[in-house]
Amino acid sequence: MINGSFLKKYKGSHIVVKKLLTAVLFLAFITLAACGSSDDEAASSEGGDSGESSGGLLAELQEAGTVTVGFANEKPYAYQEDGELKGAAVDIAQAVFAELGIDDMESQLSDFGQLIPGLKAGKFDVITAGMAINPDRCENAAFGEPEMKYGEGLIVQKGNPLGLESYKDIADNPDVTVSVMAGATENEFLKTEGVDPSQIQSAPDIPATFSAVESGRADATTGTEMTIKMALESAGSDQLEFVESFEQPDVEGVPSYGAAAFHLDNDDLREAYNEKLAELKEDGTVAELLEKNGFSEEMNMVESDITAEMVCNGEV
């Protein structure tokens, strides 16, 4: 027979055990819920509904089959003719994107100085304008690997009345003025060579710089050698001449290395672009496209050991 004290004791123990079991079950539930939340967060970060989480911009462009390209009218790098986007940088980009399964390039013309701001604002997916890589630009855009290299050139009034053959010649004569495209690297090259900022006039594009020299508002204009040489041929002006004896400036950034540029956050697109670009360099496609646009393989092909990182860091 069970006496009353034993029953009382048993009931008390039973209650304690029930409470302990309830507490253990509750803790287990909380732990599982936390793990589930962590897993859900990880899955969301890896494959949520944002462009980056579902594969990044590259995946979006591949699905759409179209990439939006910013360019400036600068022959032979990227320019518009008869409504069609042409140029060495354009052809190279087109070949690369085709390898990535993106066949359509939607072009947007912009002033050269507005290309990087437009890229940062999301107006373009990529800039393909033969833009020179330099440390300042690398802070605002992620450059692909170099596609071409080039030097500088100078255009003056017919007969070169002031005998200008270098940037130092401009620096040595404070009365000389030079018209330069806004945002172009030549602005800094001139200053580095001693040209006073007051001698430099800004213009939105190459035709505007030519107009300034033709009208006498400026004594010279400068730009990358291929650009201004071909632009002068197209303009057919008998008032201007290209200075064949021009002395290349001894400044950091010359020769320049041109490349496509991407938004700083779009590493997936840039890395995929670089991978295909390397393949097209290896099989000779890039050399063919450069030659097609008037470049010389000997003068304008980039050495295999030169990288965008090296140029950004000022190592070359």
N, C-alpha and C positions, 0 to 999 in steps of 0.2 A: 504494500500500500504506500502510495506517495504521500508524504506528509505535506502540510501547507507551506513550510519554510522552503523545502526543496523546489516546489512548484513556483514559488515566488522567485527563487534564485534563477531557475531555468528560464522563466519568462523574461527576466532582466537581461540575461545573456543573449537570448534570441533577438531582443530588440537592438542590442548593441551590434550584433552580427549584421542585421538588416541595414542598420545605419551605415556600417562600414562598407557593405556591398554597394549600397546606393552611391556613396561617395566615390568608390572606385569606378563604377560605371560612368558617373558624371565626368570624372577626370579623363577617362578614356574617350568619351564623346568629344570633349573639348579638344583633346590632342588630335583626334582624327579630323575635326573641323578645321583646326589650324593648318594641318598638313594639306588638306584639300584646298584651303585658301591659297597656300603657298604655291601648290601645283598649278592652280588656276591662274595665279599672277604670272608664273613663269611661262605658262602656255600663252597668256595674253601678250607678254612681252615678246614672245617668239613668233606669234602668228595671230595677232589681234586684227582690228579693222583698219589700222593706219597703213599708209603706203609702205613705210619702212618695215613694219612688223610682218607684212605679208610677202616680203621679198625685196622691198626697197623700190626705188625709182626704176631700176633696171627692169624688174618684173612688170611694172606698170607700162613702161614703154614697149616692152616685148608683146604684152597683151594688146596694146593699142596699135602697134605696128608703126608708130609715128614718133619722131623726136623733134622738138622745137629748137631751132638753131639761131643764135644771134650772130650777126656778121656786120662788118662795115665795108663800104665800097672801096676796097683797096686791092687793086689788081697787082700782081697775079695770085694773091692769097685767097681772097674771097670777094666776089663782086657780082652784081646783077647785070645781065645783058639779055635784052629781048625777053624780059620777064623770067629768065632762068638764072638760078644760082650757080655760079661757076668759080673756078680757081683751084689752086693746088691744095689748100687746106680743106676746101669743100670736098674735092674728089677723094682725099684720104679719109675724111670723116665718113663719107658715104660708103666707102669700101669697108670700113671698120664696122659701121652700124649694120650693114647688110650681113656681115658675118655673125652679128649678134641677133639676127632675125628681125631687125627693124629696117624696113625698106623705104619708108617715106620720111623725107626731111622737110619739115615745115619751116621756111626761112623767115626771119624778121630783121629787116634792115634797121641799123641804129648808128648814131654817131659813135666813132671809135671810143671816145671818152665815156660813153654811157653803157658800154658792153658789160663791164664788171658790175656796176650798180644794177643793171637789168638782171644779171645772173643772180645776184644776191637777193633781189626782190622776187625771184621765181618767175620772171618773165620768160627766161630761156632755160632749157635743160642743159645746154652746152653752148660755149662760144667756140666758133671755128673761124678764126680770122688771121691765122699765122701770128697771133699775139706773142710778143717776146716775153719769155719767163724772166722775172726779176724778183729780188727779195721783197720789195714793197707789195707787188701784186700777189705774191704768194701768201700774204697775210689775209687777203680778201677772196682768193679763189684757189681751188685745188687743180693744179696743172697736170695734164697727162704727160707722158714721156715725150721728149722733143721729136718733132717730125721733120724739121728743116733748120738750117742755119743761114744767116745772111749778114752782110755788112751795111754800111751807110753810104749815102750818096748826096750830092749837092747840085742844085739847079740855080742858075743865075740868069741875068739878062744877056741877050745875045752879045758875044764878044767878050764877056766877062770883064766889064769896064773897071771893076775894083780889084781884079786879080785875086779873087778868093779861091783858095785851094785847100783850105782846112778850116776847122772850127776855131783854131787858134788865130787864123787870119781875121776872123770875125771879132774875136775877143780883143785883138790888138787895135781895132778901129772902132771906137765907141759910137761913131756915126752910122755904122752899118746896122741894119735891122734885118731879121730873119723871120719868116712866117712858118709856123710849125702847127701841125694838126694837134688839137687838144687831146691830151691823154697819151700822146706818143712818147716813147722812151727818149726820143731826140731832145725833148725839153730838158731832161736832166743831163744828157750827154753834153749839151752845149754849156750848161752851167758848170759842169765838172771841168770843162776845158777853159773856163774863165770868162765865158760870155755873160755879161750883166743881164739880169732878168728884164731890165727896161728895154733891151735890144730885141727881145723875143715877143713876137705877135702871135696870138692864138687864132686858129681858124678851125672850122668844123670838119673840113675834109680836104683832100688833095686838090680838087679843082679850085677851091677857095684860096689855097696857098699859091697856086699858079697865077690866079687873078691878081693877087696882091703884088707879085713880082712884076707881072706884065704892066700893071697900072703905075708902078713906081712907089707904091705904098710900102713895099719891102724890097730889099736888095737881093735876097736869096731865099730859097726854101730848102729844107732837108727832110729826108725820110729814108727808109730802107732802100738800098740801091735798086733792087728789082722793081719795087713799087713805083718810084718816081721816074725811073728810066722808061718803063712800059707806059706809064701814064702820059709822059711827054710824047711818046710815039703816037699814042691814041689821040692826044690833043692836037697834034699837027701844028703846033705854034711855031712861027718863024721869029718870035721875039725872045725865046728862051733857049738855053742850051744846057746840056748835062756836062758837068765838069769831069772830064775823063782822068785828069791828073789829081783828083781828090785824094787827100791823105787820110786814111782811116784814123779815127781818134783812139788814143791809147787810154781807154777808160774801161772800167768794169762793166761788162754787158756787151762788149763788142769782141768777137761777133755775137750776134743775138741768136737765141734758140727759140724757134716758134713752136707752139703746141696748142692743142685744144684745152679749154679750161672748164671746170665743173664747180658746182656749189660745194662749199666746204663739207657739207653734211652728206654728200652723195658718193661716199667711198665705193659702194658696190658698183655703181655705174662706171666710175673712173678706173677701178681695178679691172673690170671686164673689158673696158675699152683698151687699156694698156696691154692686156693679154693678147687680144686680136691684132693690135697694132704691131706688136713684136713679131707675130707670125707673118704679117704682110711685109714687114721689113726684111725678114729672113728669106721669103720667097721672091723678092725683087719687085713686088707690086708697088711699094712706096717710091722706089727709084723711078719706075716707069711713069708714075703719076706726076712726079716732080718734073721729069723731062718733058712730059706732055705740055706742061704749063710754062715752059721756058727756062726752068732751072737746070743747073749743071750738076750731075752726080758728083763730080770731083769737088765743086765749090760749095754745094748746098746740102749734101748728105751729112747727117749727124754721125759723129764717131760712135761706135758701139758702146764705148765705156762712159759716155756722157749721159747722166740721168737728170730728171727734173729736180730731184732732191739736191743734187750737187749745185745746180744753177740757182735754186732757191736759197741755198746756204752761202752763195757767193764764192763757191770753190772754183768756178770757171768763169 
